[in-house]
Amino acid sequence: MTVVALVLLALVAAVGLLLTGLGERRRPVWGAGVLAVLLAAAAAVAWSAGPASEGLAEGAVLAAVLAAVTAGSPVATAVLRAADPTAAGVMGGPSDPQVLRGGAWIGVLERAAVAGTLLAGWPEGLAVVLAVKGLGRYNELRETPAASERFILGTLASSLWAAACVGVAVLVRS
């Protein structure tokens, strides 16, 4: 059963990479749902399985970090689209990709750092990662309300996704 959880985690990483490669504007929103279902299935299988061997546990950690990094962007984009006020005619909302340029690359690094701090057993590192990210964007966040909303939504979606992926690895290890 542990092998199934590992395969599902690897599938999350592969599908996430494929969806990320499509780009923010062409990526289907339903892709995030597929990723969430796959990750939930991996968690359920890992939870019901017994303790993994050392090699499988290490593979699960690697797959979880890859899934966090590669699949987090489609999930964060879907959350930003769901909170889109432009459907009501408001411009510059949280799904506007012109607000907070470079956020996709920052998100990749953020998810890697979140996964790393949690896997290292240092949850306090989350505060460091999020504080550094907030300080780096402080001027933009202060000047543009849409940027603040995009920052909060994207950061929470991205961080929670990374934590969920790491959670599956922890389930596999235990």
VENKA-V575059 format. One record per residue. N is the residue number from 1. D_FIRST is the distance of its C-alpha to the first C-alpha in Angstrom with 1 decimal. Layout:
n: [N:N]
d_first: [D_FIRST:D_FIRST]
This chain:
n: [1:2:3:4:5:6:7:8:9:10:11:12:13:14:15:16:17:18:19:20:21:22:23:24:25:26:27:28:29:30:31:32:33:34:35:36:37:38:39:40:41:42:43:44:45:46:47:48:49:50:51:52:53:54:55:56:57:58:59:60:61:62:63:64:65:66:67:68:69:70:71:72:73:74:75:76:77:78:79:80:81:82:83:84:85:86:87:88:89:90:91:92:93:94:95:96:97:98:99:100:101:102:103:104:105:106:107:108:109:110:111:112:113:114:115:116:117:118:119:120:121:122:123:124:125:126:127:128:129:130:131:132:133:134:135:136:137:138:139:140:141:142:143:144:145:146:147:148:149:150:151:152:153:154:155:156:157:158:159:160:161:162:163:164:165:166:167:168:169:170:171:172:173:174]
d_first: [0.0:3.8:5.3:5.1:6.6:8.8:9.9:10.8:12.7:14.4:15.3:16.8:18.8:20.0:21.1:22.6:24.6:25.7:26.9:28.6:30.3:31.9:33.9:34.5:37.0:35.2:31.7:30.7:30.1:27.4:25.3:24.6:23.3:20.9:19.7:19.4:17.4:14.9:14.8:14.5:11.6:9.8:11.2:10.2:6.4:7.2:9.6:7.9:5.4:7.9:9.9:9.1:11.7:14.7:14.3:10.9:12.4:15.5:14.0:12.5:16.0:17.6:15.7:16.4:20.0:20.3:19.0:21.4:24.3:24.0:22.9:25.0:28.2:27.4:26.3:29.5:31.6:30.4:31.3:34.7:35.4:34.6:37.2:39.7:43.3:44.7:44.0:46.8:49.1:48.5:48.3:46.5:43.6:40.2:38.9:41.9:40.6:44.1:43.5:41.9:41.8:39.3:36.8:34.0:34.3:34.7:31.6:29.6:31.0:30.5:26.8:26.4:28.6:26.8:23.4:25.1:26.9:23.9:21.8:24.9:25.2:28.4:28.3:32.1:31.7:30.9:34.5:35.8:33.9:35.0:38.5:39.0:37.9:40.3:43.2:42.8:43.2:45.7:48.7:47.0:45.4:48.8:50.7:48.5:47.0:44.7:43.4:42.7:40.7:38.8:38.1:36.8:34.6:33.2:32.6:30.9:28.6:27.8:27.3:25.1:22.9:22.6:21.9:19.1:17.4:17.9:16.6:13.1:13.5:14.8:12.0:9.6:12.5:13.2]
